[in-house]
Amino acid sequence: MDSFYSRALGVFVAASAIVAGVDAQNQTANLAACVPEGQFNAAANVDYFPEKSTVAATAPFKIAYNGYYKTITTSTNQTIVLYQCGTQRPADVQADKYIAVPVTSVYAGDTTVVPFIEALGSRETITLSDSTQYITSPCIQALNKTQNVDSANATHALEQTTSANVGFVFSGNASNAVTFPATRSNALTRAQWLHFVAAFYNKEGVANAVTKKITDNYACISDAAKKSASTTPPVVAFTSYSNFQNKESWTISGADFINNYIADAGAKNLTGLSNLTFSERSAFLDALKPVDVLIDNSLVVSNVADFNKYYGVSETSDYKFIKNKQIYQPNRQRNGNGGSQWFEEAVLQQHVVLADFASIITPNLMKNYQTTYLMKLDGQPTILAAAQCPNPTAALAIPDIACPTPVAATSPTNSNAAVSTYGSAVVAMAAAFGAALAF
């Protein structure tokens, strides 16, 4: 009997050790914490990351899994080794950065990475930011945990940023900084950066589900929009005004992601893949003659009066986008300090952005749809504040947009017959009117 109880006690103790520690051999999910001290054995060849990211082949980075560490390589030749905390840094692997995961404190170099972290359910880890006042997320505002970096004191700022486990930055050389250039990607690969961020949190499973929803929604909306497109698609221009250093300029964007949204919504971008910058207002306005829909992204334009002033037009000017009241801005949702969701949540949620574009290009396709980011120039924006956060600790809700049913293609209200020849002439102006700028 004593032998029986001894064996039973031994089984109980062993089971308790597994529960208290990590049963690495039988993991079905990535660890949310460190491997307890004394439990790691490199020779055991345990796979600590059973959940692996399904990164698209077109993504600008790759993730390779190697038992207790994973290696990220980017198209800009950045190599990052992420090793499971509680194990050991791999001694025979060369990399630019070595970071223990999952991370628990993050420095957000700008607002674009914020929704990616929120979508993983990890917003409470954002402890520092260069642009706290411009973060529009109601739940980040509600948590009120993110401190602003002391930009007036370079030494203190460096101490702050390097105190975080990792810093997601557009550019920078701090010891813990990794480049997060999601805004440089086209619309079809922006969501893929969620896999990149998820690797630092061991939340690959979450990233797989979210990116699938976004890409599936995007494909469905795009398919319906293209099937509903007119044989002579409307012409769209994504524009901006600047007075940098007291030098006026006007830009028509040909950025990849803008081209994607316009084409996948069933329309034609005025300049194609060419970014055109004009130093003369008359030349800029002349280029806009074929435009049916204009989307203004100027930081200084907040109403019709501003638009008329900086563009040099009036409400009676002879442009189709003015006559038909087809002038929009991508800042329907913003905070009280001027921060816009266009530079935050919209970077992740391409399916929502595409739905917005499709709804203004083919209104019959997206009946009863309320835009999230785009609004008429004279529309009323939604000011986001902490009170609008339903649950500060919950993950960002990714909307599932119902797949629209294609509608019969119709000709646009105004003829676009001159577009093909005029569009070619506009592209030819690039050399005469300044360098191309992406935005």
Phi, psi and omega in degrees: 000318179299322180295320179297313181294326178295317179295318180298318179296322179296318178297318180297317180295317180296317179296320180296323180295322179293316180296315183290327182256228182229120175274076189299327183294334185244025178296138172243350178225155178292150184288141176264358181216184181279158171290127182301148182304134177089355182263349182275135177221105184300328183288344182285347179053046180280139175271102181278355181234069180295334175268117183241145181290139175262073183287134179293149181298335182275355181294148182278027176200163178230151176234123177246137183253135184221069176069268184256003175217162178226148184241125176256128174238134183252167180291347177261019176065030173269128179243125183234127175256123176249118182244144182300125180295143186094353174257230179213152176291127181295124187280337187256018180243123180274135180204165176279327181223146173233120185226130177282138181233155004281144179285153180236350176219135188227142172257118179266107184295332173209185187281344189294331182280343186305309182294333178294319178290320179296321181296336178273357182076031186232028185298335182291350179276348181282097185263339183220149176205150174282342190224047181306320183293341181260356177292123185269341184306119178301326183284329172294319177297321181292320179294322178053040180253348186273118179271152177273139177292141181282083185292343180280348182230100186301320181295313179295321180299317179295319177299319180295307186295324181280354176283342178281158178297323181207151174239123176267113187230156175288324174201150181158158185238016179300155185301332182252010185271134173237143183283130179235084185262048183302327182289348177276350183275157175285172186299330185282343182243358181300317181295337180299335180293348174294325176298320180300309182294319183300328181299330180284343182251358187061032182246044180299325180298319178295315181299320179300316182291317183292313182295326177296317179299314182296312183291322177295315178299315181301312182298320182292315179296316180298316180300315180294320181294317180293324178290338181263359186290148176291153176294336172242087189296148177296153181260131182242141174233129178255109194236167174204154176245144177219149174230044183296128181054037178062026175243112182288141174207155180229133184237140171247121188279139171237022181302147182309311186292327176293316176301318179301309183298317182292312181293318182286348174267002176091023181236185182235129176282131185308315187253006182061229182268012181262124170274121180247130177241130183247139175260351178245125182299320183298320179293320178299312181294325178297323180292337183275359184303323181279356192284131176266321182231127178242131177245113184265129180241031181283134180291336184264356181261119180234356179200179182298319181299317177298315181300311180300321182294309187279336178268344179073039180233179174222175181289352178251006180297150187272068175231140183299320182292337176276313180301320183266007179053051180247055176244126184232165171225150183268038184226044179300323180251125182209170175256181184288351181257006180096358176293141184240143176294342178299329179261016182222264186299324182295339179293328179271315192269071181297328181295326179287319178299315180298319178299321176299311180299315181297325183291332179267338180274320178229079185304325181293339180285323185246056182299139178065014178276133177258120182297152180260317186248322180274142174212155176300150182305324181263018181281173179258119180287161173263121180268117184273135180216169184304327183296342182271003179274117181288326183201105185301335183263355180277154178292153175301128180283124178263114184294146176254104185275126181300136181292121182286152176272128181304144178248163181297134180293138179229156177286147178295159182301319181250141183294141177245026187302331184274000189297313189298313181285321182291322179300321179295322179294322179298315180300323181293342180285347189309313183295328184281337189239024168116171182285154179281140179230129176267144177207000000 
